[in-house]
Amino acid sequence: MQDAYTRALATWRADGIPSNPGAWLTTVSRRRAIDLARRRDLGTRVQHLLVTDDVIDTSGNSDVADDRLRLIFTCCHPSLHPDAQIALALRLLCGLNTAEVDKAFLVKEATMAARLTRAKNKIALARIPYRVPEPDEMRSRIDAVLTVIHLLFTTGHTAPVGGILTRDDLIERSLDLSRMLHALLPNDAEVTGLLALIVITDSRRNARVGRDGALVTLEYQDRALWLHESIDEGLSLVSEAVRRGRPGRFTLMAALSAVHASSPRWDETDWREIVGLYDLLMESWPSPVVALNRAVAVGFADGPEAGLVALDHLETEPQLVSYPYFAVARAECFLRLGDTRRARESFALALLLTENSVERDHLNARVRSLLNAASVDPT
């Protein structure tokens, strides 16, 4: 309860007192209690998976000062498949359940459960020694560690399931880990890029949900609510990362966030620059989700027809079949073309695929507004 009151002092000053203060305090207190319970349970759940040996530094003087960061490094053992490293770290060390992990990877829950089981069995049968890596071993693990922290943040930034849009506990955890990693490896461009990406993206947190609890998309956000000190810090970090040579995926994603953060208004967004950055990102890290985001940017840079053409090329991507944002992207293009029927159908499909109730309410409102505009029976 003390933590809830502390949060209220900070939040209510900026957002105003909620309509039901008691319920707000109770909800925040309950979430805090759950977070503390998860942390207490963490050691018990992870202990049986750790095979220790004499080379482990138990003095507390390891360069990886935080226990969670140390465990993530040890979990990302090169003997395991990269996807298994990341999934294990998210499931066992970061507090995500199997359903949340599978959504982070855009695979079915049964597939992820089997992947986690195989990884655990390999650890048990091969007795892979889990220990703090030496400095010269960190380089082979850093990409997996960065991916773990990034997926932890994205899961907190937009919770895949549940009744809230963001999970502040996961956001704060990922921000803490990225700052610790940056302090540990200050000259690593991608470490700097990840910190920049998280800081800039999280600067919009206060503007993403209105006082009525409804989702506010980037186009309609009150940019005065953005944390401009965080944006300034993030822009400085992006510049620092770019100066270190050819940018990697996290630096490029941070640069994309920087373009949005630097735009004073939605209609002044430099979509041409965004498309160019996505082209570079596709070269260094090709993925269906990156291609989807690039198609959305093309739709704003060259018009909705061009956006739909780019989206049509992605229709057969298995990872996007059940990805609600693909349907939303098509709906927005149809809407800008004046095709309200197909826009309504695409929004309805996205609604079926979405499990976060805040996003569902937003999509439901979009569908109903189009139905009312067309004088169609909402049933």
C-alpha positions, 0 to 999 in steps of 0.5 A: 500500500505504501508503494501504491501511495507513492505511485499515486503521488507521482501519477495523479499529479500528472494525470489527475485523480482517477474516478475511483481512487480506492480501486486504483490504489487497490489495483496497484497494491495487488500488482506490486504484491504479485511482483514481489511474490514472483521475485520471492519465487524466482530462486525456487523455480530456477535453482534446480536448473543451475549446475554450479562448479568451482569457477563460479564467483560467489564473492559478489565482486563479479563485473555483472553486479546484478543477480538478474543480469548475471543469471541472464548471461549464464542462461544464454549458454552457447550450447543451447539453441539461441531461441532456447536461450532467450525463451528460458531467460524470459520464462525462468528469470524475467517472470513471463509465463509460457503464453507470454513467451510464445507471443513474444516469439509469435509461435503457438503455446504448445510449440514454446512449451515443447521448446522449453522442455527440450532445453531443460532436458538438454541442461539436465542430461548434458549437465551444461555448467552454468556459470558467470561468463568470463569477459572474453565469453560475453561477446558470444552471448551479448546478442541473446542477452540484448534480445531477452531485455528487448522482449521483456520490454516489449511485453511490458510496453504492450501486454499481450493479454490481460486488462491493462495496456502496459505492465510497469513492472516489466518495463522498469525491470527491462530499463534497469537491466539495460542501464546496468548492461550499458554501465558494464559495456559502455563502448558497445554500440548495440548495448547503447542502442538498446538503452536508447530504444527503451528510453525513447519508446517508454517516454510515451507511456503517459500518453498512450492511455486516456483518462477514461482508460481508452487506448490513444494511438500515436497519431492522437497522443498529446505530445506534451505528455511525453517525457522530453527529458527521456527523449533528450537522453535517448537522442543523445544515446542514439547519436553515441551508438551511430558514431561507433560504426555501421548500426545494428538492429537495436541502434536502427530501431532506436533511430526509428523511435527517434524520428517519431520522438523528434516530430512535433506533430504526427503530420510532420513525421518524416516517413521517407526517412522511416522507410529508409531506416526500415530498409537498413533494418531489413538488411541487418535483421530481416523478419516478417514483423520488420517487413510489416512495419516497413509496409505501414511506413510505405503506406504513409510515405507513398500512399495507402495503395502502395502500403496495401501492395507491400502488405499483400506480399506478406499475406503468406508469412506464417508468423503474421497469420495470427498477428493482429497488427497485420490485420490492423495495418490492412484496415487502416489502408482500406479506411484511408482509401474509403473502403469502409467495408473491407476496413471493418472486416479487417478490424473485426479480424484483428479483434478476434486475434487480440487478447489485451482488453484495452486493445480489444475495446479500441478495436471494438470501438473502431468496428462499431463506428464503421458499422454506425457510419454504414447504418449496419446492424451491429450484431 
